[in-house]
Amino acid sequence: MKALHVCLMTAAYLFASIAFATSSSMLEQKNQNIEKSIYKAMETFQVPGIAVAIVKDNKVVMSKGFGLTEYGTNNKVNGDTLFGIASNTKAMTAALLAKLVDQGKLTWQSKVIDIIPEFQMPDAYVTRQFTILDLLSHNSGLGLGAGDLMIWPGTTLTNKDIIKGLKHLPEVSSFRSEFAYDNLMYVIAGEIIAKITNKSWQENIKDTIFQPLGMKNTKAKFSLISKENNNVARAHVPLDDKLNVVGGDFLEQFSSAGSVASSVNDMSLWLKAQLNEGAYGEGENIFSERQSYNMWQMRTILPVSKSATENDKTHFSGYGLGWFLNDYHGVKLVHHSGGILGMVSKVVLVPEENLAMVILTNQQSGYAFNAIYHQILNEYLELPAKDWVTFYDDINQKRKTAEVNRLAEAANNIDKNSQHSLPLKTYAQTYTDNWYGDIVISYANNALTMQFGNTPALQGTLEHYQHNTFIVRWGDRTLEADAFVNFNLNPDGSINYVTMKAVSRATDFSFDFHDLTLRPKK
């Protein structure tokens, strides 16, 4: 019997060893396939550097860098390279509020005006009813990216100026009726956190999230990164097939809406805490299981395209608190992306599979991270094989071609013989908008230039388009945000007001020129 027992033990050991070896081999194969996809995405979409971390069953099964921190150098990306995670900061801000709810310091239904009395929306009823929940749900009634020009590109305006300007932004829908992504509400969420705790949002996120989780290299804003730390990714914008290094502050002014700098090694700790519903260490938690549930509940409904249903088996989509939510091949995805000039990122959680991933890149191609995260899902959810890089490259090329054709058709339809109604010098005035402030148009050497008063980077030359419409060509071509400038005249021929609109539909939504109504300053 003893011999039989030994034989059974040996057989069990061998079986376990074989199973472990098989599992390890399968994991290695999955990661090899993912790495191939990463390299292909980098080449296809001109991305100099990418870092990826994958967490499965509470273990980090991949955390590494690919490529370079800056094109043209030998500085390689690794697991500790810092990137701007941009709007992936929003889930952290939501988590800080969740902690305050757990502590009984506020509720999700607390009124913003009770905490920040100077808070005003364009509608008085909305002002009175606006809650903490509303700040995080992107259904304020304002438009997509409304007021982002108060913080992007970097401005001289403060958070107090942002709160003051809110009431002047145009409403595009009724309160709580439609989704419209809004950074400013998350900036105000950071102000709420500071008011309740009597310490800054930056201090709160460090004390409540970074230090407890051991995110030792992560900083609340770019300026907090040590000058001795050279392991920091640079942002890149491709223009005419050439990569241009741009920016350098990781959206610092977006603060609680998008200013965090982190690495995939640190972000994997955040992913673990999310999958564990806020828990970490020995009985510690950032927020409770109940608040995890609250943040992962759909608050605002989003439409689902036919393509998403066909390719992702997605039937329902929406936004929770700091997270997008949708079904994907029968499982729930909790995810978010982040984007700044020349740098984009993606975080995806699959709670039912105890799976999570983060993808950080130093170029602004969302197609690259979309291809990579779909490939990771393919491998770990064991879905049918698909070349996601080619899939997104095809979409990219079709959209580019369609936009080039649209712009060409528009250019062919203008009245090339039309003249502006007024002498050029007459257009040169200081104009003001109620929520943004002053914009100066100057005349010199028979040409007009535009300078946004609070935004040094927005300086450009006005080129006549047709009639009383011009196009402002920004001096910094990497902004890719040229805009129509249309002068509306009074019956006596004087300038009544000026409106603006991005020329290309590919322009980032944070350039909300269309929300401006510029009037000659008295």
Backbone torsions as a table, in degrees:
resi	resn	phi	psi	omega
1	MET	NA	-38.6	179.5
2	LYS	-61.6	-42.3	-179.9
3	ALA	-63.4	-41.5	-179.8
4	LEU	-63.3	-40.9	179.7
5	HIS	-61.5	-43.8	178.5
6	VAL	-61.5	-41.7	179.5
7	CYS	-62.9	-42.4	179.8
8	LEU	-64.8	-40.5	178.6
9	MET	-63.5	-41.9	-179.7
10	THR	-64.6	-41.9	179.7
11	ALA	-64.3	-41.8	179.6
12	ALA	-63.6	-41.5	179.2
13	TYR	-62.8	-44.2	-179.9
14	LEU	-63.9	-41.1	-179.8
15	PHE	-63.0	-44.8	179.8
16	ALA	-63.5	-39.2	179.7
17	SER	-64.5	-42.7	179.7
18	ILE	-64.6	-43.5	179.7
19	ALA	-62.0	-42.0	179.2
20	PHE	-64.9	-43.3	179.6
21	ALA	-62.9	-41.2	178.9
22	THR	-64.2	-44.2	179.8
23	SER	-62.2	-44.0	179.2
24	SER	-63.9	-40.4	179.3
25	SER	-64.3	-41.9	179.4
26	MET	-65.1	-41.4	179.0
27	LEU	-63.0	-42.7	179.2
28	GLU	-61.7	-40.6	-179.8
29	GLN	-66.9	-41.7	177.3
30	LYS	-58.2	-49.0	-176.9
31	ASN	-67.2	-33.0	175.7
32	GLN	-63.6	-43.4	178.4
33	ASN	-62.7	-38.9	179.4
34	ILE	-66.5	-43.1	179.9
35	GLU	-62.9	-38.9	176.4
36	LYS	-59.7	-42.5	179.5
37	SER	-65.2	-38.3	179.0
38	ILE	-62.2	-48.3	-179.5
39	TYR	-63.8	-38.3	178.6
40	LYS	-66.3	-39.9	178.3
41	ALA	-64.5	-41.5	179.0
42	MET	-60.0	-43.7	-179.6
43	GLU	-70.8	-44.0	-176.4
44	THR	-66.1	-41.3	-173.4
45	PHE	-106.5	12.6	176.8
46	GLN	57.6	51.8	179.5
47	VAL	-105.1	117.0	-177.4
48	PRO	-66.8	-38.4	-174.8
49	GLY	-147.7	142.8	179.1
50	ILE	-141.0	143.6	171.3
51	ALA	-125.6	140.1	-176.0
52	VAL	-135.8	136.9	170.6
53	ALA	-130.3	139.8	177.5
54	ILE	-127.1	131.1	175.9
55	VAL	-114.3	128.7	178.2
56	LYS	-136.5	126.2	179.9
57	ASP	51.9	45.0	175.3
58	ASN	68.7	15.6	176.7
59	LYS	-122.3	142.1	175.2
60	VAL	-81.6	110.1	-176.6
61	VAL	-97.5	-9.8	170.9
62	MET	-157.5	135.9	172.0
63	SER	-158.9	98.2	-175.0
64	LYS	-158.2	167.6	179.6
65	GLY	-110.9	158.2	179.2
66	PHE	-137.4	136.7	176.3
67	GLY	79.5	-152.5	-168.9
68	LEU	-118.3	148.8	176.1
69	THR	-70.8	-28.5	178.4
70	GLU	-145.4	128.2	-179.7
71	TYR	-59.4	135.4	178.4
72	GLY	90.9	-1.6	176.7
73	THR	-112.5	179.5	175.2
74	ASN	-106.3	13.8	-176.8
75	ASN	-80.5	110.1	-173.7
76	LYS	-87.8	144.7	174.3
77	VAL	-74.4	138.1	173.2
78	ASN	-136.3	-173.2	-176.0
79	GLY	-65.3	-17.5	-179.5
80	ASP	-103.2	0.9	179.4
81	THR	-63.4	131.0	180.0
82	LEU	-86.2	132.6	174.6
83	PHE	-125.1	158.5	168.4
84	GLY	-78.1	122.6	-179.5
85	ILE	-90.5	-3.8	174.0
86	ALA	50.2	-125.1	-171.6
87	SER	-71.2	-4.7	169.3
88	ASN	-68.7	-8.3	170.6
89	THR	-65.3	-29.9	-173.0
90	LYS	-58.5	-39.3	178.9
91	ALA	-63.9	-31.2	178.5
92	MET	-71.5	-40.5	176.5
93	THR	-63.2	-41.6	176.3
94	ALA	-61.2	-38.7	179.4
95	ALA	-65.2	-37.4	177.3
96	LEU	-63.5	-41.0	177.1
97	LEU	-66.9	-38.0	177.7
98	ALA	-59.9	-39.7	177.6
99	LYS	-61.8	-41.8	178.9
100	LEU	-66.3	-34.5	175.2
101	VAL	-65.4	-44.8	176.5
102	ASP	-56.6	-37.8	-177.2
103	GLN	-81.3	-3.8	179.4
104	GLY	76.3	16.3	-178.5
105	LYS	-83.4	-18.3	171.3
106	LEU	-161.4	175.3	173.7
107	THR	-124.2	166.6	177.7
108	TRP	-63.6	-23.2	-178.9
109	GLN	-95.0	3.7	176.5
110	SER	-59.2	138.4	-179.5
111	LYS	-79.3	132.7	179.5
112	VAL	-60.0	-40.3	-176.3
113	ILE	-65.5	-23.1	177.6
114	ASP	-73.6	-21.1	-179.5
115	ILE	-102.2	-39.3	176.7
116	ILE	-121.3	89.2	-173.6
117	PRO	-58.9	-26.9	-177.9
118	GLU	-81.0	-3.4	178.4
119	PHE	-64.5	125.3	177.6
120	GLN	-142.1	128.5	171.0
121	MET	-93.8	168.5	-178.9
122	PRO	-59.8	-27.5	-178.8
123	ASP	-109.3	131.1	-176.2
124	ALA	-63.3	-38.5	178.8
125	TYR	-62.4	-44.9	179.5
126	VAL	-61.7	-41.5	177.7
127	THR	-55.6	-47.0	-177.0
128	ARG	-68.0	-33.1	-173.3
129	GLN	-93.2	-10.9	-171.8
130	PHE	-66.3	123.2	-175.9
131	THR	-111.4	174.1	173.9
132	ILE	-58.5	-41.3	177.7
133	LEU	-57.5	-41.6	-179.1
134	ASP	-66.4	-33.6	179.0
135	LEU	-58.4	-32.7	-171.8
136	LEU	-99.8	-3.1	-167.9
137	SER	-103.0	-4.3	178.3
138	HIS	57.3	44.0	178.2
139	ASN	-137.6	39.0	-173.1
140	SER	-73.5	-17.6	-173.2
141	GLY	98.4	-13.4	174.0
142	LEU	-79.7	168.3	-176.4
143	GLY	-83.5	173.4	178.4
144	LEU	-57.1	121.7	177.9
145	GLY	65.8	21.5	-175.5
146	ALA	-54.3	127.8	175.7
147	GLY	78.6	5.6	-178.0
148	ASP	-61.8	-23.8	178.0
149	LEU	-66.5	-9.4	172.9
150	MET	-77.7	-15.8	-179.5
151	ILE	-129.0	-8.1	-174.0
152	TRP	-141.5	133.6	-17.5
153	PRO	-59.4	170.6	-172.2
154	GLY	-42.1	128.4	-175.9
155	THR	-120.8	173.1	176.7
156	THR	-89.6	-1.6	-178.4
157	LEU	-76.3	152.1	-179.5
158	THR	-108.1	173.6	176.2
159	ASN	-62.2	-31.2	175.6
160	LYS	-64.1	-39.2	177.9
161	ASP	-66.0	-36.9	179.1
162	ILE	-63.0	-47.2	179.3
163	ILE	-62.0	-39.3	179.5
164	LYS	-66.3	-34.7	-176.2
165	GLY	-81.2	-17.8	-175.2
166	LEU	-52.9	-43.4	-173.5
167	LYS	-66.4	-13.9	-178.2
168	HIS	-97.9	-3.8	-179.9
169	LEU	-75.2	142.6	-179.0
170	PRO	-72.8	138.6	173.5
171	GLU	-84.2	140.9	179.6
172	VAL	-119.0	-10.2	177.2
173	SER	-153.5	170.6	177.1
174	SER	-77.1	156.7	-177.1
175	PHE	-56.7	130.8	175.9
176	ARG	65.7	18.0	-176.2
177	SER	-100.3	-29.4	-174.4
178	GLU	-140.4	154.6	176.4
179	PHE	-82.7	131.0	171.4
180	ALA	-150.3	110.2	-174.3
181	TYR	-57.2	131.2	-170.3
182	ASP	-140.6	109.2	179.2
183	ASN	-72.4	-35.4	-173.5
184	LEU	-61.6	-33.6	-179.7
185	MET	-65.1	-32.1	177.3
186	TYR	-76.1	-29.1	172.1
187	VAL	-63.0	-42.9	178.3
188	ILE	-67.3	-34.6	175.6
189	ALA	-58.4	-38.4	176.7
190	GLY	-64.6	-36.2	176.8
191	GLU	-67.5	-36.0	176.0
192	ILE	-61.0	-46.3	-179.8
193	ILE	-59.3	-43.8	179.9
194	ALA	-64.3	-41.1	-179.2
195	LYS	-64.6	-44.2	-176.2
196	ILE	-69.2	-36.9	-172.9
197	THR	-97.7	-12.4	-175.8
198	ASN	61.7	28.5	169.5
199	LYS	-148.6	157.3	-171.0
200	SER	-63.6	158.6	174.5
201	TRP	-57.0	-39.6	-179.7
202	GLN	-60.9	-42.6	177.7
203	GLU	-66.2	-40.7	-179.5
204	ASN	-62.0	-46.1	-176.6
205	ILE	-68.9	-33.2	176.5
206	LYS	-67.6	-47.0	-175.0
207	ASP	-75.0	-32.0	-173.3
208	THR	-94.8	-30.0	-175.7
209	ILE	-118.3	-57.4	-171.4
210	PHE	-63.1	-53.4	-176.4
211	GLN	-67.8	-47.8	179.7
212	PRO	-60.1	-38.3	-178.6
213	LEU	-81.0	-12.0	-179.0
214	GLY	83.3	25.5	178.3
215	MET	-81.5	73.6	-165.7
216	LYS	-68.6	-25.5	-178.2
217	ASN	-99.0	-9.7	-174.7
218	THR	-76.2	138.7	-179.6
219	LYS	-127.5	149.5	-178.7
220	ALA	-71.9	-23.3	177.2
221	LYS	-156.0	159.3	-172.3
222	PHE	-57.6	-41.0	-175.6
223	SER	-65.7	-12.6	177.7
224	LEU	-86.5	-7.9	177.9
225	ILE	-70.8	131.7	179.8
226	SER	-59.6	136.8	178.8
227	LYS	-64.6	-19.1	178.2
228	GLU	-80.3	-13.0	-178.7
229	ASN	-84.1	107.5	-179.9
230	ASN	-94.1	-1.9	-176.6
231	ASN	-90.5	62.3	-176.5
232	VAL	-128.3	127.1	-179.1
233	ALA	-70.5	144.4	172.4
234	ARG	-99.8	146.8	-178.7
235	ALA	-83.8	146.9	-177.2
236	HIS	-133.2	139.8	173.3
237	VAL	-122.5	125.8	176.8
238	PRO	-84.3	126.9	175.0
239	LEU	-132.3	125.0	-179.8
240	ASP	51.5	44.9	177.8
241	ASP	65.7	14.8	176.8
242	LYS	-118.4	135.2	179.0
243	LEU	-84.8	131.0	179.2
244	ASN	-115.9	126.9	176.0
245	VAL	-75.4	129.8	-174.8
246	VAL	-135.3	172.8	170.5
247	GLY	60.9	-151.7	180.0
248	GLY	147.9	3.8	-179.4
249	ASP	-127.5	7.5	173.8
250	PHE	51.3	42.9	177.3
251	LEU	58.9	42.9	-176.3
252	GLU	-54.9	-35.7	-176.2
253	GLN	-73.9	-13.8	176.6
254	PHE	-74.9	-13.8	177.5
255	SER	39.5	-116.8	-173.7
256	SER	-67.8	-7.0	175.8
257	ALA	-94.0	-15.7	-176.7
258	GLY	173.5	32.9	-172.8
259	SER	-104.4	-1.4	-173.3
260	VAL	-69.6	140.1	172.1
261	ALA	-111.6	127.9	-177.3
262	SER	-149.4	174.7	178.8
263	SER	-122.2	166.1	179.6
264	VAL	-70.2	-30.1	175.9
265	ASN	-62.5	-43.4	178.7
266	ASP	-71.9	-42.1	-177.8
267	MET	-64.8	-26.3	177.3
268	SER	-64.0	-29.7	176.7
269	LEU	-69.8	-38.3	175.5
270	TRP	-65.3	-40.2	178.7
271	LEU	-62.6	-42.8	178.9
272	LYS	-60.3	-45.2	-179.5
273	ALA	-62.7	-37.6	178.3
274	GLN	-65.4	-47.2	-180.0
275	LEU	-64.2	-29.3	178.6
276	ASN	-90.7	18.3	175.7
277	GLU	56.1	43.1	175.5
278	GLY	94.1	-10.0	-176.1
279	ALA	-85.2	149.3	175.0
280	TYR	-157.9	161.4	176.5
281	GLY	58.0	-149.9	-178.9
282	GLU	-94.0	89.9	175.8
283	GLY	71.6	15.6	178.4
284	GLU	-96.4	155.6	174.3
285	ASN	-150.9	148.1	174.6
286	ILE	-76.9	-42.6	176.9
287	PHE	-147.1	165.9	-174.8
288	SER	-81.8	165.6	174.9
289	GLU	-58.0	-37.5	179.8
290	ARG	-61.9	-41.8	-179.4
291	GLN	-73.1	-30.5	172.9
292	SER	-58.9	-46.0	178.1
293	TYR	-59.5	-44.0	-179.1
294	ASN	-63.2	-41.2	-177.6
295	MET	-71.3	-24.9	-178.3
296	TRP	-97.9	16.1	176.0
297	GLN	-98.7	140.2	-179.3
298	MET	-68.0	124.6	178.9
299	ARG	-107.9	-34.2	-178.7
300	THR	-130.8	129.5	-176.2
301	ILE	-82.6	140.5	175.8
302	LEU	-116.8	148.2	176.5
303	PRO	-70.9	154.8	177.5
304	VAL	-116.7	124.1	-178.8
305	SER	-76.9	159.2	176.1
306	LYS	-60.8	-37.4	179.3
307	SER	-62.6	-41.4	179.7
308	ALA	-64.8	-38.6	178.1
309	THR	-66.7	-41.8	-178.1
310	GLU	-71.6	-42.5	-173.4
311	ASN	-91.9	-32.1	-175.1
312	ASP	-114.1	-1.1	-175.3
313	LYS	53.7	41.1	179.0
314	THR	-96.9	128.7	-179.2
315	HIS	-117.9	-24.4	-177.8
316	PHE	-134.8	141.1	-179.0
317	SER	-149.1	147.1	179.4
318	GLY	-170.6	-174.7	179.2
319	TYR	-122.8	135.3	176.8
320	GLY	-97.1	-125.2	177.1
321	LEU	-117.9	93.4	-177.2
322	GLY	85.3	5.1	-176.7
323	TRP	-142.0	141.5	165.8
324	PHE	-83.7	150.6	-176.5
325	LEU	-137.2	134.1	172.6
326	ASN	-161.7	162.6	173.7
327	ASP	-86.7	150.8	-176.5
328	TYR	-149.6	109.0	-178.7
329	HIS	48.9	40.0	174.1
330	GLY	89.3	-0.4	176.2
331	VAL	-121.5	162.2	-179.8
332	LYS	-89.6	129.8	172.6
333	LEU	-104.9	135.7	173.0
334	VAL	-118.7	115.9	-169.5
335	HIS	-152.1	167.9	175.5
336	HIS	-160.6	153.7	173.2
337	SER	-117.4	166.9	177.0
338	GLY	-141.5	142.5	-179.1
339	GLY	-147.1	133.3	169.6
340	ILE	-130.7	174.7	177.7
341	LEU	-59.3	113.1	174.8
342	GLY	82.5	13.0	-178.0
343	MET	-159.1	124.8	178.4
344	VAL	-134.6	160.2	-175.1
345	SER	-148.9	165.1	179.2
346	LYS	-147.0	136.8	172.6
347	VAL	-123.6	131.1	-179.9
348	VAL	-134.0	131.1	174.8
349	LEU	-117.3	139.1	172.7
350	VAL	-124.3	82.8	-171.3
351	PRO	-55.4	-40.0	-177.5
352	GLU	-64.1	-26.8	-179.8
353	GLU	-100.7	3.6	-176.2
354	ASN	50.1	46.9	-174.4
355	LEU	-126.9	139.5	176.4
356	ALA	-152.4	156.8	-179.7
357	MET	-150.8	155.3	172.4
358	VAL	-135.4	137.5	179.3
359	ILE	-127.6	119.5	179.2
360	LEU	-115.2	132.4	-178.1
361	THR	-133.4	155.9	179.1
362	ASN	-111.2	36.4	170.5
363	GLN	-146.8	161.1	-168.6
364	GLN	-94.3	21.8	180.0
365	SER	-83.9	106.0	173.7
366	GLY	-67.3	-22.9	178.3
367	TYR	-62.1	-35.0	-178.8
368	ALA	-65.4	-52.1	-177.8
369	PHE	-69.7	-30.7	176.0
370	ASN	-63.0	-43.6	179.0
371	ALA	-63.2	-40.7	-176.7
372	ILE	-69.9	-45.6	-177.3
373	TYR	-69.5	-32.2	174.3
374	HIS	-66.0	-37.1	178.1
375	GLN	-65.6	-40.7	178.0
376	ILE	-62.5	-44.5	177.8
377	LEU	-62.4	-39.6	177.2
378	ASN	-55.5	-46.3	-175.5
379	GLU	-71.2	-47.6	-171.9
380	TYR	-84.5	-20.6	173.3
381	LEU	-97.4	0.2	178.2
382	GLU	53.2	54.3	177.9
383	LEU	-91.5	165.1	178.8
384	PRO	-57.0	142.0	-177.4
385	ALA	-60.5	141.0	178.6
386	LYS	-156.4	140.1	178.2
387	ASP	-86.9	91.5	-175.3
388	TRP	-72.1	-28.7	178.1
389	VAL	-64.0	-47.4	178.1
390	THR	-63.4	-39.4	178.9
391	PHE	-57.8	-48.9	-177.9
392	TYR	-76.5	-28.5	175.3
393	ASP	-64.5	-40.2	177.4
394	ASP	-61.5	-44.0	178.0
395	ILE	-61.7	-45.5	-179.5
396	ASN	-58.0	-48.7	-177.2
397	GLN	-65.4	-40.5	179.6
398	LYS	-64.6	-42.0	179.9
399	ARG	-67.4	-40.6	177.9
400	LYS	-61.3	-46.9	-178.9
401	THR	-62.9	-43.1	-179.6
402	ALA	-62.6	-40.4	-179.1
403	GLU	-71.1	-39.9	176.3
404	VAL	-60.0	-44.2	179.6
405	ASN	-65.6	-39.9	179.8
406	ARG	-64.0	-44.7	-179.9
407	LEU	-65.4	-38.4	178.9
408	ALA	-65.0	-41.8	179.0
409	GLU	-64.7	-40.7	178.6
410	ALA	-63.8	-41.1	179.6
411	ALA	-64.6	-34.4	179.7
412	ASN	-72.4	-21.1	-175.5
413	ASN	-95.9	-1.0	179.7
414	ILE	-76.5	158.2	176.8
415	ASP	-84.0	96.1	-173.8
416	LYS	-69.2	-16.7	-179.4
417	ASN	-94.7	-1.3	-177.8
418	SER	-72.2	154.2	179.2
419	GLN	-124.3	153.0	173.2
420	HIS	-69.8	146.2	-171.8
421	SER	-72.1	-29.3	-173.2
422	LEU	-115.5	156.7	172.1
423	PRO	-58.8	143.1	-177.3
424	LEU	-50.1	-39.8	-175.6
425	LYS	-61.7	-26.7	-178.3
426	THR	-69.8	-27.8	179.3
427	TYR	-73.4	-18.7	-176.6
428	ALA	-77.7	100.4	179.9
429	GLN	-148.7	171.7	169.5
430	THR	-94.7	126.5	179.9
431	TYR	-114.4	154.2	-179.5
432	THR	-135.7	146.1	176.1
433	ASP	-120.1	141.6	-173.6
434	ASN	-61.8	-34.2	-178.0
435	TRP	-97.7	-28.8	-178.7
436	TYR	-91.0	-49.5	-174.1
437	GLY	122.3	-149.2	-172.3
438	ASP	-88.7	144.6	171.7
439	ILE	-132.9	129.3	-174.1
440	VAL	-108.2	128.2	170.6
441	ILE	-108.9	123.8	-175.9
442	SER	-114.4	156.1	179.0
443	TYR	-121.4	130.2	175.8
444	ALA	-161.7	139.8	177.7
445	ASN	53.1	43.1	177.9
446	ASN	58.7	33.4	179.0
447	ALA	-142.9	154.0	178.5
448	LEU	-108.5	138.9	174.1
449	THR	-125.5	151.1	179.6
450	MET	-118.9	137.4	176.1
451	GLN	-135.6	118.2	173.5
452	PHE	-70.8	123.5	-171.6
453	GLY	-60.5	-34.4	-177.3
454	ASN	-102.2	3.8	-174.2
455	THR	-132.8	92.9	-176.7
456	PRO	-53.7	-35.4	-175.8
457	ALA	-69.9	-22.5	-177.3
458	LEU	-89.8	77.7	177.7
459	GLN	-130.8	128.4	-177.5
460	GLY	-160.2	176.1	-177.9
461	THR	-103.5	137.5	178.3
462	LEU	-88.7	127.7	179.7
463	GLU	-114.8	129.3	-177.4
464	HIS	-65.2	133.7	-179.6
465	TYR	-104.5	-65.3	171.0
466	GLN	-166.5	150.1	179.4
467	HIS	50.1	-124.8	-179.9
468	ASN	-102.9	28.3	176.8
469	THR	-111.6	132.6	177.2
470	PHE	-119.4	169.6	169.8
471	ILE	-119.9	128.7	174.3
472	VAL	-89.9	122.4	176.7
473	ARG	-101.2	109.5	-176.0
474	TRP	-68.6	141.4	179.4
475	GLY	-61.2	-37.8	176.6
476	ASP	-85.7	100.0	-174.3
477	ARG	-69.8	-19.2	179.9
478	THR	-70.7	-12.3	176.6
479	LEU	-68.4	-28.6	179.2
480	GLU	48.1	52.2	-172.8
481	ALA	-142.3	33.9	177.0
482	ASP	-55.3	146.8	-172.9
483	ALA	-138.4	146.9	170.9
484	PHE	-70.5	141.4	175.2
485	VAL	-124.7	110.3	-173.9
486	ASN	-110.8	123.8	-179.5
487	PHE	-96.9	121.0	177.1
488	ASN	-98.2	128.2	-173.3
489	LEU	-102.1	150.6	170.6
490	ASN	-76.2	165.3	177.8
491	PRO	-56.5	-28.9	-179.5
492	ASP	-84.4	2.4	177.1
493	GLY	93.0	-5.7	176.0
494	SER	-78.8	163.4	-176.7
495	ILE	-81.1	124.1	179.6
496	ASN	-86.9	-58.1	177.9
497	TYR	-156.3	168.1	-178.2
498	VAL	-129.0	135.5	174.6
499	THR	-119.2	161.0	179.9
500	MET	-135.4	155.8	178.5
501	LYS	-158.2	136.0	179.7
502	ALA	-58.8	140.0	179.7
503	VAL	-70.8	-46.9	-176.4
504	SER	-98.1	140.9	175.7
505	ARG	-71.5	-11.1	178.5
506	ALA	-85.0	-6.1	179.4
507	THR	-62.2	136.8	-179.2
508	ASP	-57.7	138.9	-175.3
509	PHE	-64.4	-17.7	179.4
510	SER	-69.4	-15.3	171.0
511	PHE	-83.9	76.0	-174.8
512	ASP	-86.3	57.1	178.1
513	PHE	-56.5	-33.5	-175.9
514	HIS	-64.5	-15.8	179.0
515	ASP	-85.8	-6.2	-177.8
516	LEU	-84.2	139.4	167.3
517	THR	-129.1	101.3	-172.9
518	LEU	-94.3	126.3	178.5
519	ARG	-119.7	144.5	178.0
520	PRO	-53.2	132.3	-177.6
521	LYS	-77.3	130.5	-179.0
522	LYS	-74.3	NA	NA
